[in-house]
């Protein structure tokens, strides 16, 4: 499989992930939907935390590694197999 086909497969996979997220964000920002929302009537506040959590950062590295794993999996799954044997 050529790099062009692998890149196209990765682009399609990425768009399949992004489109529902974008659609959900647009639906939440519409005024007709926000008038029907229960959240607009209630205001939530956070609780006081005595001990601070030391975990933080590293999400960019994890996201890049996940993206590389997805692209690598697509290339491996779609690659090879060009030497078919017919009887």
Helices and strands as residue ranges (DSSP letters): H 3-29, H 31-36, H 59-78
